[in-house]
Amino acid sequence: MTGDGVEGLLRACAPQVLGALVRRYGHFDTAEDAVQEALLAAAVQWPEEGVPDNPRGWLITVASRRLTDLLRAEQARRRREDVAAAWTPAPEGLVPDADDTLVLLFMCCHPSLSPASQIALTLRAVGGLTTAEIARAFLVPEPTMTRRITRAKQRVKDSGLPFGLPPGPERAERLRAVLHVLYLIFNEGYASTSGPRLQRAELSSEAIRLARIAHRLLPGDAEAAGLLALMLLTDARRPARTGPDGALIPMAEQDRGRWDAARIEEGVALISETLPRGPIGPYQVQAAIAALHDEAPTAAATDWPQIMALYEVLLSMSGNPVVRLNHAVAVAMVRGACAGLTLLDDLAADERVASDHRLHAVRGHLLEMSGDRAAARACYEEAARRTTSFPQQRYLHARAARPTAGGS
């Protein structure tokens, strides 16, 4: 097996191995360290010696032994050898069949953690990314990310949270947190909030992989399916979103022949199967909107009345200002720029979005549609000042210098 094949196998096994250890021994933070050491050993040995017949069992055995060593060392330091003696590695032939990945996702999204900590811990424990990889993805120094992950693991440990799925009502609440974290990871990969690149494909790809896991483990959950469909349908446009120099290309100007047809087909099939089952949630509605965009053969053929109607359904579920912003664009495409600008005037009072560059960028776009190029130029320049994404800045400055029609 090639190095890339081994890496993919290890990344797939990592959450299952960690879940098996935490279920058997507890000690989430120490177990995570032991699993990382087992993964490192496999990365060194398997390309040379071959992949064992039972890779997951091999990893669980090696990690169990390392965890036992770590726990015994810790107990020895505390002069509690009698307790340490109770810890024994799992027998070679007794590898658990259960996949505890979903339990790990719930644990990493514990409500006591901040969203930033939930994301970091999920990518580390479930995604199998190294601390350095996570730090690079979020443009922070590795020591900063190390401290964030360490604090998150300690908080989970201090919470005394039992290793298992939370009970009924709490499970539904925690599932919303899990899906939200995966959604945030995807969004940061698809449209980076800062830095030199518009998108980080490795991060959005990891979010899709984790969403597939969630959907596989929760096949009856419509929102887990809706989130996966939304990611696939959105990511399908990624190849056409940037030019050879990394510059942003708005949707209306993209070469739709470069969109990923296989992902569109998979996403449309998934959301078409999911919507009739209900109940309908926000990820399913967003996926339905994405499907309408992806299935339009040209920008001019986009079914904007249907998109506007779906955004109104989404508004009934959430007061999210970004939803209101997108709804204003849809209204402008159906009823004219002035109707959209009126909605933006109301939205400008919402402090959650008033300082966001997207509000000014959309206003510039609608002013441009209305023919007021001077006002549009000022809005584009203001949006460029407010974004920390270099590709977004370049795009907005270009629009300010030479306004043209087209959506984003």
Rosetta blueprint (number, residue, H / E / L):
1 M L
2 T L
3 G H
4 D H
5 G H
6 V H
7 E H
8 G H
9 L H
10 L H
11 R H
12 A H
13 C H
14 A H
15 P H
16 Q H
17 V H
18 L H
19 G H
20 A H
21 L H
22 V H
23 R H
24 R H
25 Y H
26 G L
27 H L
28 F H
29 D H
30 T H
31 A H
32 E H
33 D H
34 A H
35 V H
36 Q H
37 E H
38 A H
39 L H
40 L H
41 A H
42 A H
43 A H
44 V H
45 Q H
46 W H
47 P H
48 E H
49 E H
50 G L
51 V L
52 P L
53 D L
54 N L
55 P H
56 R H
57 G H
58 W H
59 L H
60 I H
61 T H
62 V H
63 A H
64 S H
65 R H
66 R H
67 L H
68 T H
69 D H
70 L H
71 L H
72 R H
73 A H
74 E H
75 Q H
76 A H
77 R H
78 R L
79 R L
80 R L
81 E H
82 D H
83 V H
84 A H
85 A L
86 A L
87 W L
88 T L
89 P L
90 A L
91 P L
92 E L
93 G L
94 L L
95 V L
96 P L
97 D L
98 A L
99 D L
100 D L
101 T H
102 L H
103 V H
104 L H
105 L H
106 F H
107 M H
108 C H
109 C L
110 H L
111 P L
112 S L
113 L L
114 S L
115 P H
116 A H
117 S H
118 Q H
119 I H
120 A H
121 L H
122 T H
123 L H
124 R H
125 A H
126 V L
127 G L
128 G L
129 L L
130 T L
131 T H
132 A H
133 E H
134 I H
135 A H
136 R H
137 A H
138 F L
139 L L
140 V L
141 P L
142 E H
143 P H
144 T H
145 M H
146 T H
147 R H
148 R H
149 I H
150 T H
151 R H
152 A H
153 K H
154 Q H
155 R H
156 V H
157 K H
158 D H
159 S H
160 G L
161 L L
162 P L
163 F L
164 G L
165 L L
166 P L
167 P L
168 G H
169 P H
170 E H
171 R H
172 A H
173 E H
174 R H
175 L H
176 R H
177 A H
178 V H
179 L H
180 H H
181 V H
182 L H
183 Y H
184 L H
185 I H
186 F H
187 N H
188 E H
189 G H
190 Y H
191 A L
192 S L
193 T L
194 S E
195 G E
196 P L
197 R L
198 L L
199 Q L
200 R L
201 A H
202 E H
203 L H
204 S H
205 S H
206 E H
207 A H
208 I H
209 R H
210 L H
211 A H
212 R H
213 I H
214 A H
215 H H
216 R H
217 L H
218 L L
219 P L
220 G L
221 D L
222 A H
223 E H
224 A H
225 A H
226 G H
227 L H
228 L H
229 A H
230 L H
231 M H
232 L H
233 L H
234 T H
235 D H
236 A L
237 R L
238 R H
239 P H
240 A H
241 R L
242 T E
243 G L
244 P L
245 D L
246 G L
247 A L
248 L E
249 I L
250 P L
251 M H
252 A H
253 E H
254 Q L
255 D L
256 R H
257 G H
258 R H
259 W L
260 D L
261 A H
262 A H
263 R H
264 I H
265 E H
266 E H
267 G H
268 V H
269 A H
270 L H
271 I H
272 S H
273 E H
274 T H
275 L L
276 P L
277 R L
278 G L
279 P L
280 I L
281 G L
282 P H
283 Y H
284 Q H
285 V H
286 Q H
287 A H
288 A H
289 I H
290 A H
291 A H
292 L H
293 H H
294 D H
295 E H
296 A L
297 P L
298 T L
299 A H
300 A H
301 A H
302 T L
303 D L
304 W H
305 P H
306 Q H
307 I H
308 M H
309 A H
310 L H
311 Y H
312 E H
313 V H
314 L H
315 L H
316 S H
317 M H
318 S L
319 G L
320 N L
321 P H
322 V H
323 V H
324 R H
325 L H
326 N H
327 H H
328 A H
329 V H
330 A H
331 V H
332 A H
333 M H
334 V H
335 R H
336 G L
337 A H
338 C H
339 A H
340 G H
341 L H
342 T H
343 L H
344 L H
345 D H
346 D H
347 L H
348 A L
349 A L
350 D L
351 E H
352 R H
353 V H
354 A H
355 S L
356 D L
357 H H
358 R H
359 L H
360 H H
361 A H
362 V H
363 R H
364 G H
365 H H
366 L H
367 L H
368 E H
369 M H
370 S H
371 G L
372 D L
373 R H
374 A H
375 A H
376 A H
377 R H
378 A H
379 C H
380 Y H
381 E H
382 E H
383 A H
384 A H
385 R H
386 R H
387 T L
388 T E
389 S E
390 F H
391 P H
392 Q H
393 Q H
394 R H
395 Y H
396 L H
397 H H
398 A H
399 R H
400 A H
401 A H
402 R L
403 P L
404 T L
405 A L
406 G L
407 G L
408 S L
